[in-house]
Amino acid sequence: MKRRDSPQPVTMFEALIPIAGLVFLVGLSFYLFGDGGANGPNQVALVVATMLAVFVGWRRGHSLASLGEAANASVSSGIGAILILFAVGALIGTWALCGTIVAMVYYGLKLLSPDYFYVSAAGICAVISFAIGTSWTVAGTIGIGLMGIAQSMGLSPAITAGAVISGAYFGDKSSPLSDTANLAAAAAGVDLYQHVRETLLTSLMTIVVTLAVFYLLGRPGDFDASAEVAAMQSEFYISPVLFLPLILVVVLTLFRLPPFTTIFLGALAGAVVAVFVEPARVIAFASAREGVPAPIAMLKGVWLALGSGYKSTTGNPALDTLLTRGGMDSMLNTIWLIITALAFGGVVEKCGAIERLIAPVADWARSGGALVGSLVLATIATNIVTADQFIAAVLPARMFRSAFAARGYAPVVLSRSVGDSATTTGALIPWNSCGAFMAVTLGVPTLSYAPFAVFCVVSPLLTVAIAYAGIRMPRVPAAQTQTSTAGGPPTSVHEDSKQN
């Protein structure tokens, strides 16, 4: 069948078909498979929902080739995230082998108490994430150690993951080094440091609420870590030297090396430390045949840890559970999920479903509170549908920019609202690249930690609340309003994310 030369806009009903299909199928997947849905059923749901979106786009005049190209382009935009996942898997494997994870847990047990562990975890991650500007690196390094400490203390993995993520996203949202902060500012046409100053105000209010909640969630009571500490000392060489891979990652991040390069070099550093500090353990893990030279056996051991992760055989159940993890192949299910989610988002964006759903919302809002609330809902919906926080930051900002300008609000109100909602809510969605990353890295399903990711939940609610209260809603003169309405943001979501 020959398609029309000019595709037609989708109707509201057609725009809802793939969205409703995805919601129904993912809900059915959760009902049938529970948390195991991320190991295949959710991916199938996303593929079927993508086919529904393809049908809608084809019916409105898009060629199958153009829809396929949109899916390919969307998946291509996620290659960076996929490579980071591989690097994190490799890092976890070598850090478990060399003892860096054990060292973090060992010293954490000595310094932290269950009474204030959750609030400490959130605070530590907040400080480090603001310094380096990335939530993924914080979760993939410090977060892993904090999860191990919580496990040894018998604390809730879900609450701990929520504390780690809450702290990690404080810096991701408000640090000038954050790529999402740069993107939100660029999408709204705002100077980066003006955006950071404005966003930092809401971030500080939110982190105060967050820390108060985690302080109240602390479990009072005595905790004797002597048995766990003794087990670690008997099985591993414990020394500050084991923190060298972690220090390297932090330093490289501060020098703004790409995340994949930084994290993978951290993984290789773990391998080097393992060879020098735990050569016998590396050789034993390699299970090399008799007569193989020790250097070759050690090469095999670290290679296995990078690719397949480390499998601990100390005989101590708690230690073996803590350390049997990592490897690039441990990320494959999550990567499969991200690929299918991005393909769905690309097709839905191409056929115009997102614009059709958002445009009436932008037109409906009249008051400042309603306008910000509509934007926040639009960014959350875009995060759900496209599975990409970069698209969720750029697309709604692009569609609401003229509405904010027409009502006389300064562009920083738009950038702050986008940063408060698009950056944080991706971690709450199982198939979003952020939610999938956090779940596989911290070992807790997204829906389990989501209620405890206090910073991510409170942040969009707070930005709507202060908008309705008329707080921090600066306006611009009429002449500037006309100028900003005439100027438009970049035309491509993917071009925006690449430029930033």
SVG drawing of the C-alpha trace seen along z (x, -y; Angstrom):
<svg xmlns="http://www.w3.org/2000/svg" viewBox="-10 -46 65 76">
<polyline fill="none" stroke="black" stroke-width="0.4" points="0.0,0.0 1.4,-3.4 1.7,-5.8 0.8,-9.5 3.7,-11.9 2.9,-14.0 2.1,-12.2 -1.0,-13.4 -1.1,-14.3 -2.4,-11.5 -5.7,-11.9 -5.9,-11.9 -7.3,-8.4 -4.5,-7.1 -1.9,-8.8 -3.3,-6.9 -3.2,-3.5 0.5,-2.6 0.6,-4.3 -2.4,-2.5 -1.1,0.7 2.3,0.3 0.6,-0.4 -1.7,2.6 1.0,5.0 3.6,3.9 0.8,4.1 -0.1,7.6 3.6,8.5 3.9,7.4 0.8,9.3 2.0,12.5 5.7,12.3 6.2,9.8 9.7,8.4 10.9,11.0 9.3,9.1 12.5,7.3 14.1,10.6 12.1,10.9 8.3,10.2 8.7,6.4 10.9,6.5 8.2,8.5 5.6,5.9 7.7,3.1 8.2,4.8 4.4,5.4 3.7,1.8 6.3,0.7 4.4,2.6 1.2,0.8 3.0,-2.5 4.3,-1.5 0.8,-0.6 -0.5,-4.0 2.4,-5.8 2.0,-3.8 -1.8,-4.4 -1.1,-8.2 1.2,-8.1 4.7,-7.4 6.6,-4.8 7.8,-1.7 11.3,-2.6 11.1,-6.0 9.6,-4.5 12.4,-1.9 15.0,-4.7 13.4,-6.5 13.7,-3.4 17.3,-2.9 18.1,-6.6 16.6,-6.3 18.5,-3.1 21.7,-4.7 21.2,-7.6 21.3,-5.0 24.6,-3.4 26.5,-5.6 24.3,-4.3 24.7,-0.7 28.5,-1.0 28.4,-2.5 26.4,0.5 29.0,2.8 31.7,0.8 29.9,0.9 29.5,4.7 33.2,5.0 34.0,2.7 31.8,4.6 33.5,7.9 37.1,6.7 36.3,4.7 34.8,7.8 37.9,9.8 40.5,7.4 38.7,6.5 37.6,2.9 34.0,3.8 35.1,5.7 37.2,2.7 34.2,0.3 32.0,2.6 34.7,3.3 35.4,-0.4 31.8,-1.2 30.9,1.3 33.5,-0.3 32.4,-3.9 28.6,-3.7 25.8,-2.7 22.3,-1.4 20.8,-4.3 22.0,-6.8 23.0,-4.6 20.3,-5.6 20.7,-9.4 24.5,-8.9 24.2,-7.0 22.1,-9.8 24.3,-12.5 27.6,-10.9 26.1,-10.3 24.8,-13.8 28.2,-15.4 30.0,-13.2 27.5,-13.5 27.5,-17.3 31.3,-17.2 31.4,-15.0 28.0,-15.7 26.9,-12.2 24.4,-9.9 25.4,-6.8 29.1,-6.9 28.1,-7.4 25.6,-4.5 28.1,-2.3 31.0,-2.9 30.0,-4.3 26.5,-2.9 27.7,0.7 29.7,0.4 26.8,-1.1 24.5,1.7 27.1,4.2 27.2,2.5 23.4,2.5 23.4,6.2 26.0,6.9 23.9,4.9 20.7,6.6 19.2,3.3 16.6,2.9 18.1,3.1 15.1,1.1 15.5,-1.8 19.3,-1.7 18.9,-1.9 16.4,-4.7 18.9,-6.6 21.8,-6.1 19.6,-7.2 18.3,-10.2 21.8,-11.4 23.1,-10.6 20.4,-12.6 21.0,-15.7 24.2,-16.3 22.9,-15.1 20.2,-17.8 22.1,-20.7 25.8,-20.3 27.3,-22.5 29.2,-19.4 26.0,-17.4 25.2,-16.7 21.4,-16.8 21.8,-20.2 23.6,-21.5 20.9,-20.0 18.0,-21.5 19.6,-24.9 20.3,-24.7 16.8,-23.4 15.3,-26.4 17.8,-28.9 19.2,-29.8 22.8,-30.5 24.1,-27.3 25.1,-29.1 21.8,-30.9 20.0,-27.6 22.3,-26.0 21.7,-28.8 17.9,-28.5 17.9,-24.7 20.1,-24.5 17.5,-26.3 14.8,-23.6 17.5,-20.9 18.5,-22.1 14.9,-22.2 14.3,-18.7 17.5,-17.2 16.6,-18.6 13.2,-16.8 15.0,-13.7 17.6,-13.6 14.9,-14.1 12.9,-11.1 16.0,-8.8 16.9,-9.9 13.4,-8.8 13.8,-5.5 17.0,-4.7 16.7,-1.5 17.7,-2.1 19.4,0.6 22.8,2.1 24.6,3.8 27.6,6.0 29.7,6.1 32.6,8.1 31.7,11.4 31.4,9.8 34.6,7.8 36.5,10.9 35.2,12.9 36.5,10.2 39.9,10.0 40.3,13.8 39.5,14.0 40.8,10.7 43.8,8.4 42.2,5.2 44.1,2.0 43.4,-1.6 45.3,-0.5 42.1,1.2 40.5,-2.3 42.9,-3.2 40.4,-2.2 37.7,-4.3 40.1,-7.3 41.0,-6.9 37.4,-7.0 36.7,-10.1 39.8,-11.9 39.0,-11.0 35.4,-12.1 36.6,-15.5 38.8,-15.8 35.6,-15.3 36.7,-12.1 33.7,-10.4 31.8,-8.1 32.6,-4.9 36.3,-5.6 36.3,-6.6 34.4,-3.6 36.2,-1.1 39.6,-2.4 38.4,-2.0 37.6,1.6 41.1,2.2 42.6,0.6 40.7,3.1 42.2,5.9 45.7,4.5 45.2,4.2 43.9,7.7 47.0,9.0 49.4,7.3 47.3,7.6 45.5,10.9 47.5,13.0 46.6,16.3 42.9,15.5 43.1,14.4 44.9,17.7 42.4,19.8 39.5,18.0 41.0,18.6 40.9,22.4 43.8,22.7 45.0,26.1 48.2,27.4 51.4,26.1 50.0,22.8 52.4,19.9 51.2,17.7 51.0,14.5 48.8,16.3 46.6,17.7 46.2,14.2 45.4,12.7 42.6,15.4 41.3,14.6 40.9,10.8 39.6,11.4 36.9,13.7 36.0,11.0 35.7,8.4 33.5,10.5 31.5,12.8 32.0,11.3 33.5,12.8 32.2,15.9 33.2,16.0 33.9,19.4 35.0,18.4 32.5,20.7 31.0,17.8 27.5,17.4 27.3,13.7 30.6,12.9 29.8,15.1 26.5,13.4 28.1,10.0 30.9,10.8 29.4,13.1 28.5,10.4 29.4,8.3 30.7,8.9 29.6,7.4 27.2,10.3 25.3,9.5 24.0,6.3 22.6,8.1 19.0,8.3 19.0,4.6 20.6,3.7 17.8,5.7 15.3,3.7 16.8,0.4 17.0,1.2 13.4,2.2 12.3,-0.8 14.3,-3.3 12.9,-1.7 9.4,-2.2 10.2,-5.8 11.7,-6.6 8.6,-5.3 6.2,-7.1 8.0,-10.4 8.3,-9.9 4.6,-9.3 3.8,-12.5 1.9,-10.8 3.9,-12.6 3.3,-16.1 -0.4,-15.3 -0.7,-14.4 1.3,-17.3 0.1,-20.2 -3.4,-20.4 -2.0,-20.4 0.3,-23.3 -2.6,-25.3 -4.9,-24.5 -2.7,-25.8 -3.3,-29.4 -1.9,-30.1 1.8,-29.8 1.1,-26.8 -1.0,-25.1 1.7,-25.8 4.5,-24.3 2.3,-21.4 1.5,-20.6 5.1,-20.7 6.0,-18.4 3.3,-15.9 4.6,-16.2 8.2,-15.4 7.1,-12.5 5.0,-11.1 7.8,-11.6 10.2,-9.7 7.7,-6.9 7.0,-6.7 10.5,-7.4 12.6,-5.7 15.2,-8.5 15.7,-11.4 17.4,-13.5 14.4,-13.4 12.2,-14.1 14.3,-17.2 14.4,-18.5 11.0,-17.7 8.6,-19.1 11.0,-22.2 10.7,-22.8 6.9,-22.5 6.4,-24.6 9.0,-27.3 6.6,-29.6 3.9,-29.1 6.2,-30.2 7.4,-33.2 3.9,-34.2 2.9,-34.4 5.9,-36.5 7.9,-34.0 11.7,-34.0 13.2,-31.1 14.9,-29.9 11.5,-29.0 11.2,-26.6 14.7,-25.2 14.3,-24.7 10.9,-22.9 12.4,-20.6 15.5,-19.8 13.3,-19.2 11.2,-16.6 12.9,-15.2 16.2,-14.4 14.8,-12.8 11.8,-10.8 13.6,-8.5 15.0,-6.5 11.5,-5.6 10.5,-3.9 11.6,-0.3 12.1,-0.4 13.7,-3.9 17.4,-3.7 18.0,-5.3 15.6,-3.0 17.0,0.0 20.6,-1.0 19.9,-1.7 18.0,1.6 20.8,3.8 23.6,1.9 22.2,1.8 20.5,5.2 17.0,3.9 14.0,3.9 12.9,0.4 9.4,0.7 10.9,1.9 13.2,-1.1 11.0,-3.7 8.8,-4.6 12.1,-5.2 13.8,-7.4 12.5,-10.3 14.5,-13.0 13.2,-11.8 9.6,-11.7 9.6,-15.0 11.5,-17.1 8.8,-17.4 6.1,-17.8 8.0,-20.7 8.6,-22.5 4.8,-22.4 4.0,-23.5 6.2,-26.6 4.8,-27.5 1.3,-27.4 2.5,-29.5 4.0,-32.0 7.5,-31.5 10.5,-31.9 8.5,-32.7 10.4,-35.6 9.1,-37.5 10.7,-39.3 9.8,-42.6 7.4,-42.5 10.0,-43.3 12.2,-40.3 9.1,-38.1 8.4,-38.9 12.0,-38.2 12.2,-34.8 8.9,-33.8 10.3,-34.5 13.4,-32.5 13.1,-28.7 15.1,-25.9 17.0,-23.3 14.9,-21.2 16.1,-17.7 16.0,-16.1 18.9,-13.8 20.9,-16.8 20.4,-18.6 21.6,-15.7 24.7,-15.1 25.6,-18.8 25.5,-18.7"/>
</svg>
